[in-house]
């Protein structure tokens, strides 16, 4: 991290955009693109990746012109618990159902904040679980289990 101190957060953010867009372009290099009238499976992903690379270049240039703003300190607790909440959702969705997976994901993510309140967190977990069920299972008719049974 010390080697990156000379670069500001805008430059580094733009570089991350460029890396992600370039990685997406590399992964999708074998997908058929097609034309605007006959889009292949690689058409939209390739456009989005090029947009990501383009925005990354603009953000890097802004960072170089505006000067380096110091990178904020990385806080590991929020990072780990938010990533953990995504993993909890992914691993619980099939065996436990959407309601349980969404609620557990919210509960794990709430640990990331130091000032989270139990009642608010439980109400948010219930509300988001019900909303996810209504949106994805009822409205969009996705074949997801709501309950573990």
C-alpha positions in Angstrom: 0.0 0.0 0.0 3.0 2.3 0.6 3.9 2.2 -3.1 0.5 3.6 -3.9 0.7 6.6 -1.6 1.7 9.0 -4.4 -1.5 8.3 -6.2 -4.8 9.8 -5.1 -8.1 8.0 -4.5 -9.5 9.3 -7.9 -6.6 7.8 -9.8 -6.7 4.5 -8.0 -10.5 4.3 -8.4 -10.2 4.9 -12.1 -7.5 2.2 -12.3 -9.8 -0.3 -10.6 -12.5 0.6 -13.1 -10.0 0.0 -16.0 -8.9 -3.3 -14.5 -12.4 -4.6 -14.0 -13.5 -3.5 -17.5 -10.4 -5.0 -19.0 -10.9 -8.2 -17.1 -14.5 -8.3 -18.4 -13.3 -7.7 -22.0 -10.8 -10.5 -21.6 -13.4 -13.0 -20.2 -15.9 -12.1 -23.0 -13.4 -12.1 -25.8 -14.8 -15.4 -27.3 -18.5 -14.4 -27.0 -20.2 -13.6 -30.3 -20.9 -9.8 -30.5 -23.2 -9.6 -33.4 -24.8 -6.3 -34.6 -27.2 -3.8 -33.1 -30.1 -5.6 -34.9 -28.8 -9.1 -34.1 -27.2 -8.9 -30.7 -25.0 -11.8 -29.6 -24.4 -12.8 -26.0 -21.3 -10.6 -25.9 -22.9 -7.4 -27.2 -24.1 -5.7 -24.0 -21.3 -7.0 -21.7 -18.7 -5.7 -24.2 -20.4 -2.3 -24.3 -20.6 -2.1 -20.6 -16.9 -3.1 -20.2 -15.8 -0.5 -22.7 -17.9 2.1 -20.8 -16.2 1.0 -17.6 -12.8 1.4 -19.1 -13.7 4.8 -20.6 -15.0 6.1 -17.3 -11.9 4.7 -15.6 -9.7 6.7 -18.0 -11.7 9.8 -17.3 -11.5 9.3 -13.5 -7.7 8.6 -13.7 -7.2 11.8 -15.8 -9.2 13.8 -13.3 -7.1 12.4 -10.5 -3.9 13.3 -12.2 -5.1 16.9 -13.1 -6.7 17.7 -9.7 -3.9 16.3 -7.7 -3.7 13.5 -5.2 -6.2 13.3 -2.4 -5.1 11.0 0.4 -6.5 7.5 0.4 -8.7 7.0 3.4 -7.8 4.3 5.8 -9.2 0.9 4.9 -11.6 -0.4 7.7 -11.5 -4.2 7.7 -14.6 -4.8 9.8 -17.1 -3.3 7.3 -15.3 -4.9 4.4 -15.3 -8.3 5.9 -18.9 -8.3 7.2 -20.4 -6.9 3.9 -18.5 -9.6 1.9 -19.6 -12.1 4.5 -23.2 -11.1 4.1 -23.0 -11.7 0.4 -21.5 -15.2 1.0 -24.1 -16.0 3.7 -26.9 -15.1 1.2 -25.3 -17.2 -1.5 -24.8 -20.3 0.7 -28.2 -20.1 2.4 -30.4 -19.3 -0.6 -30.9 -22.9 -1.8 -31.0 -24.8 1.4 -32.8 -22.3 3.6 -34.9 -20.3 1.2 -35.2 -16.7 0.2 -36.7 -15.4 3.4 -34.1 -16.9 5.7 -31.2 -16.1 3.3 -32.2 -12.4 2.9 -32.8 -11.9 6.7 -29.4 -13.6 7.6 -27.6 -11.4 5.0 -29.0 -8.2 6.5 -28.2 -9.4 10.0 -24.6 -10.2 9.1 -24.2 -6.9 7.2 -25.5 -4.9 10.1 -22.5 -6.1 12.2 -20.3 -4.0 9.9 -21.8 -0.8 11.5 -20.7 -0.1 15.0 -23.9 1.9 15.8 -26.5 -0.5 14.5 -29.5 -1.1 16.7 -31.1 -4.5 17.2 -34.7 -3.5 16.8 -34.0 -1.5 13.6 -31.9 -4.3 12.2 -34.5 -7.0 12.8 -37.3 -4.8 11.3 -35.0 -4.1 8.3 -34.3 -7.8 7.9 -38.0 -8.7 8.0 -38.9 -5.9 5.6 -36.2 -6.6 3.0 -37.0 -10.4 3.2 -40.6 -9.8 2.5 -39.9 -7.3 -0.2 -37.4 -9.6 -1.9 -40.0 -12.4 -1.8 -42.7 -10.2 -3.3 -40.4 -8.9 -6.0 -38.6 -12.0 -7.1 -41.0 -14.8 -6.4 -44.4 -13.2 -6.7 -43.9 -10.4 -9.3 -41.1 -11.9 -11.4 -42.1 -15.5 -10.8 -38.5 -16.7 -10.3 -38.3 -20.3 -9.2 -36.9 -19.6 -5.8 -37.8 -21.4 -2.6 -39.3 -19.1 0.0 -39.0 -21.4 3.0 -36.5 -24.2 3.7 -39.2 -26.9 3.3 
